[in-house]
Amino acid sequence: MSFAQDFKAFIMRGNVVDLAVAVVIGGAFGKIVTSLVNDIIMPPIGMLTGGIDFSKLKFILQDSADPRKVVAVNYGTFINTIITFLIIALAIFIVIKLMERAMPKKESAPAAPPPEVALLTEIRDLLQRSTH
């Protein structure tokens, strides 16, 4: 097969399409959760902590009169990002648990007997046939 045919076969597989859909939905979901954290959750937490806006928390390494030249570690943004991640992880966990409950349970196939049992069964069947 040529490169183009291999690539077409790869793209047309269902897993690639499912992954693309998941990435698009995940991106949109990430924006929703980011807004939830920044606009809904963090303001009350900031109010409870004395009006602290976590997104503005930073440790200045090099100050400057020009705000574009200030060098700072923005740990408040990092805190917001961690909270966002935890909320996304919790939401995905809940969705997966709900899907597991909603999906019908698959009947597990009986386990194959060990080779010794299968061999003994075959010998028994051969003996029964030879006596009849």
Secondary structure by P-SEA (a helix, b strand, c coil): ccaaaaaaaaaacaaaaaaaaaaaaaaaaaaaaaaaaacccaaaaaaaacccccccbbbbcccccccccccccaaaaaaaaaaaaaaaaaaaaaaaaaaaaaccccccccccccaaaaaaaaaaaaaaaaac
